[in-house]
Amino acid sequence: VVVNLWFNMNLTNVFYAIWTFLFFIIVVDMAGFTYQYIWPSHGAFAGLFSIGLMAVVPIFHLLFVRGFLQLKYHNVFLDKLYIGSTLLYWLLLPIALYLETVYYNLITSTLIIPLFAYTCWWSLKQSAPGIRIFALSLFNHILFLNVLTIMGASYGNAFDVFEIASYIKIGYLVEVCLFTIAMAIQHKSVQKQLVFQLQNQVNSLNQTVAFEKLTSEQQKHDIKKHEAQLFTDLSHELRTPLTVMKIQVESLQHNIVDNVHDSYVKLMDKIDELNQFINSLMLVTSTGDMHKLLKLQSVTLKPFINEVHQECQHLVDMRRQSLNLNSQITELQCIQFDPDALKKVILEVVKNALRFGGKDVEVQLSFLQDADGVIIRIEDSGTPLTYEAHQQLFQPLYRQEASRSAMLGGKGMGLAMCKKIIEAHRGKISSHNSLLGGLCIELKLPKSLATAA
């Protein structure tokens, strides 16, 4: 019992240790050891000591049984009966000491027999480890202590005193042995469960580490691949203007140009174009917070929509292109954003739709609202994109058809810049194929930046 308590310090084992210790003292006391050697001259106290032992020991027995079976979680009705019985024994303790008799305690222990019998029957139906041995031990308690000892001593001295003492010793020895075995089986099962859970957690952790390692390696591979592609595209974009500039400089050096002033103008234009390209590249690849660069203000939506629509109309070739406006903004009248930046985004997307949508392209500009904020869609009737193209559409320097895009103009920086601006507004930009047949770019501005009129 002491070893069990030392290695498994919990409340149930504490009750078990106290109960077995008190029972041991009762056996020692019944043999006359305490009366003869500890207090031979205190006869009255020796009697009260014996009465107190007999009155207290059932309390800790009930507490131990209730704790071992975890009745609070598995049988609430039985748990209440054990609580009530424990309280009854506590109330009988001062009565026994005052009247100097355990008669009423013995009567209560007789009435407890049906409770223990029901507990044995209920325990045998359970599947917990060690519970059947526990039920057998409890049955041993009923037979030797409640029936043979208590009933034999309480009702007409049915058995001799020495026989009763033997019943107590035998019942106590068998009961403690069985209880200890049951608790050992239970603790072993709990340890196995803990080891099993730890093994599962370790295996899960190993799998997570392996997955994270694989993901990290894949991300490194993707980053290197993206960097290689970025440098390739960057060298391609820089080679063309540098070649033109080199030709212009060589022409000026050898005086083979007709108009020197025009050559300088073209050279300065290429330098400006190169500077603008480098500035755009630095801006879209920067990790800084672009939100601080925005000039946020509360803008009335309808005039802004009309203004954007008018500027987009100037980009349209009326002979073979069309631009339609679909505005469904009703409740939300104002929204907080940078009007110049958002206008630049919309114009850039519309310009791309008109440039790459093919001959006789139709573009639709839609302004919608939902529970989260404002949605702006720019759709065209051109050619739909592949899944891979949608995945890379907003990457710097990306062009689906490099030769065709270079011929039509552009360096693949426009949509990357748009993504940077929209994300600075705490919004989202995405792409998918449109019902019109071509591409749809969708801009979402959150309601956290929007205020009702």
Salt bridges, closest charged atoms under 4 A:
ASP79 OD1 - ARG66 NE 2.38
GLU175 OE2 - HIS61 NE2 3.38
GLU175 OE1 - HIS141 ND1 2.87
GLU237 OE2 - ARG399 NH2 2.60
GLU237 OE1 - LYS411 NZ 3.69
GLU273 OE1 - LYS270 NZ 3.44
GLU273 OE2 - LYS411 NZ 3.40
GLU307 OE2 - LYS343 NZ 2.52
GLU311 OE2 - LYS343 NZ 3.40
ASP317 OD1 - ARG319 NE 3.21
ASP317 OD2 - ARG320 NE 3.61
GLU423 OE2 - LYS419 NZ 2.64
GLU442 OE1 - ARG377 NE 2.55
GLU442 OE2 - LYS444 NZ 3.85
